[in-house]
């Protein structure tokens, strides 16, 4: 720690990383570590029903996709339609479908490709997508095309923090798959990742999460692969009211989104919002994955009659969220607010902790 970043990117730790990679016929060199630089990028921001959303920019796709979906859904009376109603769920699935086709077609490392973020987050574009969504007919993923002209894990960890002054932090970092590449650099405790799978290895061929991606996310020297990480802060009147994020590969985006909608549209407390069963649609494959008990049999029958296809749950997310509430909501006061932490019960890890 006393050597800062040089303690990792240089010296014996760096040598162990390089040696462990090359022992498995990997191609990491000391030059790769020497040339690595962090970037400070402006976040993606949007508004939804009086709340301001701040989330991750490319090369993470999370913020763009979440905001694009929110822009689409703001044109529908989601609260009035009701939680998990057939009509409300239909609109959510179709908004996900349209946003993911844009994600998979256009987004990539901004140092290498021009991301049409401004257009994708334009409310006029969201209105155009709403016009394409039929009220009682599922979209055909094989016929839905990207909306603008082209120019784009598991074992991911997330934590959310808010302090007594209202400062908020939302952090997600990843190895990609479980235990990354399955290799630990000797005597370091550092596990090598398998982030190469997040690139488009071949256009039209799905990666381990089933994502079918485009040329914008193709492999190139020095390029960062597109991810789905979605560390998000929601504010109102300039103050943080929700901090949320999760691991879970391509499902990160929808798990984060649905947690936010459960609070904003459906009035749930933060633990209810995190606990609620989820569903996930990512354009390809065609079927929408649903958690057990996510949809009632009657609702499922209606949606299937509209052409929706469903599949069982995928590997689970693990949402970590904090809601900053008014004193009238109860709980121990922190300044003029009360904090409510929620830990996802889907994985037997993590906790909510205050001190």
N, C-alpha and C positions, 0 to 999 in steps of 0.2 A: 504493500500500500504506500510506503514512504517513497517509492520510486515512480509513482504515478503510472501513466500509460506505458512508459518505457519498461516497466517491470513485467509487462505482458508481451509487448510487441518486440522486445529486444532481450538479449541475455539468454539465460538457461531455459526460461519458460518458452520463449520463441523457438529455441532450438528443439525442445521437446515436441512442440506442435508440428514443426516441419518434419522431424524424424518420424513421428507417429503417422503422419499423412503419407510420407514416401514409403514407409514400411508396408503400407497397404496398397501400394502402387498409385497413391494420390500424387497430385502435382503442385501442392503448396510449396512455395519457396520463401526464403527470408525476404527477398525483394517484394513479394506480395504483402508481407506484413509491414515492410518499410513504407510502402506506397499507400497504405490504408489511411483514410482520413474520415473523420466524422463530418456531417453536414448539419447545419441549423437551417431548417426550412420553415417557411410560413405555413401555419396550419390551414386546414380546410374549415370554412365556417358557413353556417346557414341558420335560418330561423324556422321555428316550428311552433305554431300556436302560442306565440308570446314568449317562447324560450329561445335562447341563443345556443347553438351547438358548435363546439370546437373539437375537431378531431384530426386524425393523422392524414398527412398529404402523401402523394406519390413520392417514393416508390411503394408506399403502402396504399392499397386501394380502398381501405376501410372508410375513411372520411368521405371520399367522393361518393361511394355507393350508398352509405347511410344517408347522406344529405340528398342524393338524387331520389331515393325512395321516400324520404320525408316530404320532399317537394311534391311528389306525385300524390301522396296520401293526404296532404293538406287540403286538397280539393274535394275530399270525401268526408261525410259526417261520421267519422269512425266511432266516436263516443255514442252517438245515437244508434248506430247500427248494432253496437254491443260486442262485448268480448267473445270471440270465437263464433260469431254468427256466420252463416254461410256467405252472406254478401260481404261482410267486412273481411273475412279471411280470403275470399276471392280477390278483392282489391289488393290485399297485402301480397298474395302470391304473385299476381300479375306485375305489381310494382317491382318485386324482387327479380322476376324474370327479365323485365326490360332493363333494369339497372345492371344486372350481371352480364348481359350480352354486350353492353357498352364497356364494362370493366374488362371483360376478357378480350375485347377487340382493340381497345385504344390505349390502355394505361400501361405505363412502364417507368423505368428510371428516367427522371426529368433531365438528367445530364446527357441522355442518349436519344430520347424521343420527345416530341411536343405533345404534352397531355392536354386535351381540349377541356380542361376543368371548368373554365368559365362558361362554355356552352353547355356542358353536361349539367351544371348547377343553375342554369337560367330557368326561372319559373315559367317562361314561355315555352321552353323545351318540355318541362314537366307537363304543361297543359296539352301539348301535342301528344305526349305519350298517353295521357288520360283519354284523349280522343280515340286512340288506337285500342284501348282496353274495352272490350264489350262487357256489359253489365252481368250477363249470365252465360258466358262462353269462355272456356279456357283458351289461352293463347297456344299456338303450336310453335314450340321452340325451334323446330326445323325450318319454319318460315319466317321467324322474327329475325330481322337483320339489325345491325348497329344503326344508331340514329344520326351519325355525323360522318363526314368523309374521313377515311383513315389518315393518319400521318405516317395496345396491349393485349402451428402443427401440434399436430399433437406435440406434446412436450414443449409447449409454449407456456410462459409464466406471465401472469398479470398481477399488478397490485395497484390499489387506489388509496390515496392519502388526502386528508384534509386536516389542517391545523386550526388552533383556536382563533387565529386571525382571519380565517377564511381562505388561506392559500390552498390551492388544490393541485394534486399531481396524479396523472394517470399514465402508467407505464406498462408496456407489453414488450417482451423480448422472447426470442425463440431459437430452438435447435431444429425446428420443423417436425420431423417424425419422432416417435418415442426414442429417446436416447440418441437422437440425431443419426450420425453415421455408425453408431455402436462402437466407437473407438474413443478411448480416453488417453490423452497425451501422458506419457509416463511420469509419475510422481507429481503431477500438477493438479489433479482433480478436474481438469478441463475436458469436457466431452466435445468432440468435433461434430459440427452440424452436417446435415445433408440438404442444405438450402438450394443446391443445384436443381432439385426437383421442382422448385417454385418457378424456374424459367420455363419458357416454351421450348421444350426439347425438339418437338416437331409439331408444326401447325396442324390442328385438327385432332391431335392425339391427347387423350386426357392424362393428367398427372395422378399422383396417388390420392388426391382429393376429388378426382373426377372432373376437374376444371379443364375445359377445352379453351386454349388461349391463342392469341394472335402473334403476328410478327413483331409487334412493338415490345414484347417481353422476351424476345429471342436472346440467346446467350451471346455475350460480347466481353472482351477483356476489360476488367475494371468496372463492370456493370453490376448493379444491385438488382436481384430478382424482385418481381412484384410480389407483395405479400397481401394478406387480408387483415393484418393487425389493426385494431380499431380502438386504441385508447382514447376515451372521449370525456370531455367535461361539458356539462350543461349549465348554463347560467341564466339568471333572471335579474333584470335591473342591475347588471354588472357584477353580481355576486354568484359564486358557485352554489348550485343547488343539488347537483348530482355528479358523481364521478364513477365511471363504469368502464369495464373492459373484460376480456376473457381470452383464454387460449381456445384452440379448436379448428385450426386450418381454415378452410373456406367458410365454415359455419360461424366463425368469429363475428362476421358482419351482421348476420341475421340474429344471432343471440343477443348481441349488444343492442341492435335496433329494437327487438321485441321487448327487452327489459325497459328501454326508454318509453316505448308506446304504452306498456302496462301501467307506468306511473302517470304519464302525461294525458293519455286518452282515457284510460280506464280507472284512474284514481286508486291504484293499489299502493300499499306501503312497499318499501323496498324489498323486504324479504318475500312477500307475495309475488312481486314482480320477477324476482330471480327464480323462485320455485316453480312458477307456472310452466306447464309443458309447452314445448316449442315446435316449430316446423321450419323447414328450410327448402328454398328453391333457388337454384343457381343457373338457370337457363339450360344447361346440359349437365347431366342427363335430364330427360323430360320430366321424370317423376319428382314430386315434392315429398321429401322425407318428413315424417311426423313422429313425435314422441308418443309413447304409450299414454293414453287418456288425453291427448291433446285436442281431440275432436270427438264430439258425440256421434254415435252411429247415425242419427237422423241428419246431422250436418254433413257427415261424410257422404251419405247417400245423395244429398242435394248437389254437393260439389262434383261428385262423379257423374251425375246426370248432366252437368255443364261441361263435361269433357276433361276434368282434372284426373290425373293419374297420381297414385300415392305409393310410397314404399315405406318400409320400417325405419326406425331411428338409426342414425349414424353414431359413431363414437361421440361421447358427450363433451359438451363445453363445461367450463367451470367459471362462472361469472363472479367477479368481485366488485361490489358496488357500495357506495356511500350516498345516503340522502341527507341533505342538510335541511332540517325542518324548523318550523316555528315552535316556540315554547309551549303553545297550547296543545301540541301533539303529545306532550309528556316526555319522560326520559330525563336523564341528567343534563342540566344546562351547560353549554360551553359558550361563554360570551353571551350573545343575544340569541343563540340558536341551540338546537339539539341535533346531535349526529346519530344516524341510524346506519349501522353496517350490516351487510348481507353477504353471507358466504354460500355459494352454490352447493346443495347437498348431493349433486350428481357424482362428484368424485370425493373419495374419503381423504381429502387433503384441504389445507387452508383453514383460515379462521378469521373472524372479525375481532379486532382488538382495539381498545381505547385506553389511554392513560393520561 
